[in-house]
Amino acid sequence: MGAAPPKTVMITGVSRGLGRALALELARRGHTVVGCARSPEKLQALVTELTLDEPASSSSSTSKHLLKHLDVRSDNCIKELAKLVVEEGKVPDIIVNNAGTINKNNKIWDVPAEEFDMVIDTNIKGIANVMRHFLPLMIERKRGVIINMSSGWGRSAVAEVAPYCSSKWAIEGLSKSVAKEVPLGLAIVALSPGVVNTDLLASCFGSNAALYEAPESWAPKAATMILNLTSEDNGASLTI
Ligand SMILES: NC(=O)c1ccc[n+]([C@@H]2O[C@H](COP(=O)([O-])OP(=O)(O)OC[C@H]3O[C@@H](n4cnc5c(N)ncnc54)[C@H](OP(=O)(O)O)[C@@H]3O)[C@@H](O)[C@H]2O)c1
């Protein structure tokens, strides 16, 4: 597979796990990363690493990447981020709606209402917020790919993570519906990343999470797949 021309890729949830590993892999391949998460300290550490990971030929004193600490549940924060990328000339070619959370393993009657809301607000409304403010930018440019992180549990059912499953099934429906709304040239895709050893996996799998692959070995496969998506993939449900 040849090197893809440099792109601007926005990833939500870059402070750890899959988002962080993907951001580093894309920077290493010469792409520009726009990222966000809630932890300012982790983003600060990442921006340094991203710059170190840029190909030597692109060395410059300031980072070309743009990281903002924000909560994807806030429509206003996402609106401000969309304004900022326009001002900075970093409208994304690709968006990976990766930020996500999971409820503590529990039967539905033991899941507090606030925890259910947290999962739905992050995993569904967070993605809707991004599509609301970034799709008009992509439509104006007549191109763009949005990858919404789904899960194997967005296509199957399992006990004790019903809030999470509900949110990921919603992402499959949301993605396929929005795919029917966007004009030719754009693509909306639901992507199941496989099973990878992250904080989120440790929450539901406990110590068995360590039996699964690390984000660092997942990221090269994910980056290659994501960079090669085209408008022909619009509406697809894909798996890494
Ligand atoms: N790991 C797997 O095996 C697996 C399998 C299927 C699907 N997925 C999906 O893949 C995505 C990434 O998961 P992961 O395993 O990498 O999880 P993770 O290690 O827990 O990382 C989640 C990321 O999302 C960010 N985030 C959470 N809530 C946020 C909010 N309200 N606003 C902004 N950022 C927020 C976190 O940063 P802050 O805490 O700093 O905000 C963190 O960077 C999720 O959508 C998940 O459902 C993962």
Ligand as a Chemical Component Dictionary entry (heavy atoms), coordinates in Angstrom:
data_LIG
# 
_chem_comp.id                   LIG 
_chem_comp.type                 NON-POLYMER 
_chem_comp.pdbx_formal_charge   0 
_chem_comp.three_letter_code    LIG 
# 
loop_
_chem_comp_atom.comp_id 
_chem_comp_atom.atom_id 
_chem_comp_atom.alt_atom_id 
_chem_comp_atom.type_symbol 
_chem_comp_atom.charge 
_chem_comp_atom.model_Cartn_x 
_chem_comp_atom.model_Cartn_y 
_chem_comp_atom.model_Cartn_z 
_chem_comp_atom.pdbx_ordinal 
LIG N1  N1  N 0  -11.186 -1.123 23.061 1  
LIG C1  C1  C 0  -12.012 -1.918 22.441 2  
LIG O1  O1  O 0  -11.835 -3.150 22.406 3  
LIG C2  C2  C 0  -13.230 -1.354 21.756 4  
LIG C3  C3  C 0  -14.124 -2.272 21.176 5  
LIG C4  C4  C 0  -15.254 -1.768 20.523 6  
LIG C5  C5  C 0  -15.439 -0.409 20.410 7  
LIG N2  N2  N 1  -14.542 0.467  20.990 8  
LIG C6  C6  C 0  -14.812 1.899  20.844 9  
LIG O2  O2  O 0  -13.629 2.580  20.477 10 
LIG C7  C7  C 0  -13.637 3.905  21.016 11 
LIG C8  C8  C 0  -12.364 4.156  21.817 12 
LIG O3  O3  O 0  -12.363 3.261  22.911 13 
LIG P1  P1  P 0  -11.078 2.952  23.792 14 
LIG O4  O4  O 0  -11.119 1.510  24.037 15 
LIG O5  O5  O -1 -9.887  3.574  23.229 16 
LIG O6  O6  O 0  -11.510 3.685  25.160 17 
LIG P2  P2  P 0  -10.651 4.440  26.287 18 
LIG O7  O7  O 0  -9.273  3.886  26.355 19 
LIG O8  O8  O 0  -11.500 4.440  27.493 20 
LIG O9  O9  O 0  -10.538 5.931  25.694 21 
LIG C9  C9  C 0  -11.670 6.713  25.532 22 
LIG C10 C10 C 0  -11.265 8.079  24.995 23 
LIG O10 O10 O 0  -12.465 8.872  24.864 24 
LIG C11 C11 C 0  -12.280 10.095 25.561 25 
LIG N3  N3  N 0  -13.568 10.559 26.075 26 
LIG C12 C12 C 0  -14.438 9.873  26.886 27 
LIG N4  N4  N 0  -15.487 10.642 27.178 28 
LIG C13 C13 C 0  -15.287 11.838 26.564 29 
LIG C14 C14 C 0  -16.017 13.046 26.501 30 
LIG N5  N5  N 0  -17.192 13.177 27.124 31 
LIG N6  N6  N 0  -15.520 14.077 25.773 32 
LIG C15 C15 C 0  -14.330 13.949 25.126 33 
LIG N7  N7  N 0  -13.600 12.828 25.147 34 
LIG C16 C16 C 0  -14.066 11.786 25.857 35 
LIG C17 C17 C 0  -11.276 9.777  26.674 36 
LIG O11 O11 O 0  -10.557 10.927 27.069 37 
LIG P3  P3  P 0  -10.850 11.790 28.398 38 
LIG O12 O12 O 0  -11.227 10.835 29.482 39 
LIG O13 O13 O 0  -9.564  12.527 28.623 40 
LIG O14 O14 O 0  -11.964 12.717 28.007 41 
LIG C18 C18 C 0  -10.339 8.826  25.942 42 
LIG O15 O15 O 0  -9.382  9.562  25.217 43 
LIG C19 C19 C 0  -14.919 4.014  21.858 44 
LIG O16 O16 O 0  -15.941 4.635  21.091 45 
LIG C20 C20 C 0  -15.258 2.564  22.130 46 
LIG O17 O17 O 0  -16.625 2.377  22.377 47 
LIG C21 C21 C 0  -13.460 0.013  21.662 48 
# 
loop_
_chem_comp_bond.comp_id 
_chem_comp_bond.atom_id_1 
_chem_comp_bond.atom_id_2 
_chem_comp_bond.value_order 
_chem_comp_bond.pdbx_ordinal 
LIG N1  C1  SING 1  
LIG C1  O1  DOUB 2  
LIG C1  C2  SING 3  
LIG C2  C3  SING 4  
LIG C2  C21 DOUB 5  
LIG C3  C4  DOUB 6  
LIG C4  C5  SING 7  
LIG C5  N2  DOUB 8  
LIG N2  C6  SING 9  
LIG N2  C21 SING 10 
LIG C6  O2  SING 11 
LIG C6  C20 SING 12 
LIG O2  C7  SING 13 
LIG C7  C8  SING 14 
LIG C7  C19 SING 15 
LIG C8  O3  SING 16 
LIG O3  P1  SING 17 
LIG P1  O4  DOUB 18 
LIG P1  O5  SING 19 
LIG P1  O6  SING 20 
LIG O6  P2  SING 21 
LIG P2  O7  DOUB 22 
LIG P2  O8  SING 23 
LIG P2  O9  SING 24 
LIG O9  C9  SING 25 
LIG C9  C10 SING 26 
LIG C10 O10 SING 27 
LIG C10 C18 SING 28 
LIG O10 C11 SING 29 
LIG C11 N3  SING 30 
LIG C11 C17 SING 31 
LIG N3  C12 SING 32 
LIG N3  C16 SING 33 
LIG C12 N4  DOUB 34 
LIG N4  C13 SING 35 
LIG C13 C14 SING 36 
LIG C13 C16 DOUB 37 
LIG C14 N5  SING 38 
LIG C14 N6  DOUB 39 
LIG N6  C15 SING 40 
LIG C15 N7  DOUB 41 
LIG N7  C16 SING 42 
LIG C17 O11 SING 43 
LIG C17 C18 SING 44 
LIG O11 P3  SING 45 
LIG P3  O12 DOUB 46 
LIG P3  O13 SING 47 
LIG P3  O14 SING 48 
LIG C18 O15 SING 49 
LIG C19 O16 SING 50 
LIG C19 C20 SING 51 
LIG C20 O17 SING 52 
# 
